[in-house]
Each structure stands twice: as C-alpha cells, then as structure tokens.
Amino acid sequence: MNQVNEFDFILAGGGLSGLSLLYEILSTPSLSEKRILIIDSERRLTNDRTWSFWELPEYHIPNIPSKQWRYGKLIDQAGSSINFNFEPFIYRTIRSSDYYKFVYDHAANKDNVVFYYDNIISCDPSGIVKCSNAVFTGKLIIKSYYDKDKFQIPSVLGSTLIWQHFKGWIIRTTKEVFDENTVVLMDYRIAHGDETQFMYVLPFSKTEALVEYTEFTNRDFKLVDSDGYIKNYIEGYLSISDYQIMEQELNSIPMTDYVFTPLINNRVINIGTNAGYVKPSSGYCFVRTILKVRNLVSLLQTNELTNNKMKPKFTFWLFDSILLKAFSTGILRGQDVFVQLFRSYNKNNQAFLVFKFLDERTSFIENFKILYSVPKKLSLTYLFFKGLVSGEYLKKFFL
C-alpha cells in the first residue's frame, strides 16, 4: 500500500554514516525534536563488519563495549618486525552489531523518530524518496547508501580510484597462540607483485582473533583467492593447525582523491562514501565519519550548509592525491610508505605522529618531516610539480 508522509529529515540508509548522523542529531538540543525518518532495507542485528580505529579522548567516541590495545606491530616483506606503542592514541575495535544496537537504543521511545524498512528506489532532488512500498517527502534528504557495483567517479579531471578489498576470518584456536595485547597492523610477508597486499591480525584473546587479507587493487577481487591467502597465513606463517572459523567478513572500500560535492541542492545531500568520508590513502573511515557527521550537524544548526564548508583540507587532500597516484602507477606500494614511516618514527618513540598525520592533525613542520621520511621522494616531488604546473591539482580540488 502506498503512503505519503513528510519529515524534517529523511536519512536514506541506516549504515555507519546514517546511524551516526541520527545519534548526533538526537544529541543536539536544537535538532533533537525534528521529525526524522530512517529508511533501510532491514533492521541491522547481525555483525556484518568490524570497525577498528585509533582515537584520542577528545574525539569523544561513543562508549560502546569494545576491545582496546596499546601496542602494535608491523612486519615488513623480509620478516623484520617493527613494534610500537600507540600512545597517546588507543587502538580500538567495535563490532558493527554493537554500534547498531547502541544507536537503536538511543533512538528508542522517541516519538519523533520513525524507522521504516524497505528497498529505496530513488531519492529525487525535489525531496521525494520512493521505496518499493511507500513514498515519503522530506525537507532535507540525507542519502548515505550506495551501490558498490555501480560506484564510479567522473574521469574528466583525472581523479584516481583504487579499491581496498578485504576478506577476514574470526578464528578460535585450541591453544593459546595470540598476543592479545598487540595488534599486527600490517604483515607484508605475503605481498607479491606491484600491488599493496598485507595481512591484519586483531587478537581478541589468546585463542581468538580476526585474521584478514587486504589488497589495494583495481582487479576483480572475485578472482582473488583470498581464502587461500588467509588459510596459508594461518597455517604457514602463524603455524596454527587446529582452529575453527567462527565468523567471516568481506567488504570493499573505494579510495579516491575525487573531491565530492555532497550538497546536491537545498533538499538532498550525500554523506558517507559518496561524500568523501573514506580516508583516500588508507581506507579508514570510522572516526572520520563521526567527525564529519558532527561538522554536518553544526552546519545544520547554523544553516550554513554549503559544499565549501564540507570540503576536505587542501593540504591533506594533496598528500592523499599524490600517494594514490603513486600507488596506482606502481611508483610506490603501501608497504614502501608505511614500513618506512613507522621505522623512521618508532626509533624516537614517535609512532603516534603517523596516526596523527593520518587523522590530519599534524602541523606544517610535522607534515614536512613526515614527507621527508617517505621513500622515493624525488618521484613524489616530480608528481607534485607535474600536477601543480599542469593545473591538475587545482582543477580537481577547486572546480
């Protein structure tokens, strides 16, 4: 049966960015009484992914049950380990099912909030959302869903797009084999060829961990034997023979320097992946999403919703753009950059600067020091000046 209802905000999509926005709106007194509709294909009850991130107290990440770590490790292609301390950051992981429940509980019993489960057909610029079984109108439609299979960026400005694909197994072992205090952030021993490939080990206890294969590539990931890589890593590199697969997760994240224009018009705005919430050079998005959503809520309060107010910081966007170009052309691989950065800064117990840089919180002097530490500086300098002289960077960012 068709029905027509009008809301102040329609959140089209109930994933990370949609639910984060709902939480922030309901936590903001001037917006908390607005009539809000959240549309998703179904209520999210299962754990469909694991979000890991580093944080500082001032990020004010919601207090959700999670596992935390103070120590991390990188292993280069030759097998040498770089052990570091995350401090003053804490590395943390949250199961998506716990995050969904946290926001659902926060919105429970609020008369101005409506959840509707259906397939979204379209979000019209006129402020109309069409679903399979209903039609809704909103003063502002905030669209967070997107189709991975159809995702693309305009090629006219020469923007770079690389997909981060990952497949993970949560395994349980019969023996105590994991160091539950240390995250293996990147293990490059399995890397081969010119692409960035690594294993990631997130230990929940001495007998349980997420073991994940990650690849930065534009090849069809369906043709990649990711299960084979994981099995070989567990049984070969970790020497674990007796284990049980408890859960599996599979996802793909687009990493791009395309400068999105989230505001379609005064009735429709994009958030999430289609608004540049994914960090282009690393693929991390959890903290970035929460911080960007908070900025959006501030703009909604002051009625200053413009694309310029939501643009990335030019300096850090430029760094990301250069690194993505280097990755895509084979000048550099991710292991070349991250191993060198951690090796350089860990000598003085300053590994935290790498995380500070990835969170776009470093000063001009710190940026200069970090870039000086990256290998193949001459090649990156060439990319920088080539893009600057040709006007490529200015066109991509400002047009």
PyMOL commands that set and color helices and strands:
alter all, ss='L'
color gray80, all
select helices_A, chain A and resi 16-26+57-59+96-107+148-150+188-190+221-223+226-237+272-275+286-302+308-310+314-329+334-346+352-358+364-373+377-390+392-398
alter helices_A, ss='H'
color red, helices_A
select strands_A, chain A and resi 4-12+36-40+50-55+67-69+71-75+81-85+90-95+113-117+120-124+128-131+135-143+161-173+182-187+196-203+208-217+243-256+268-270
alter strands_A, ss='S'
color yellow, strands_A
deselect
rebuild
show_as cartoon
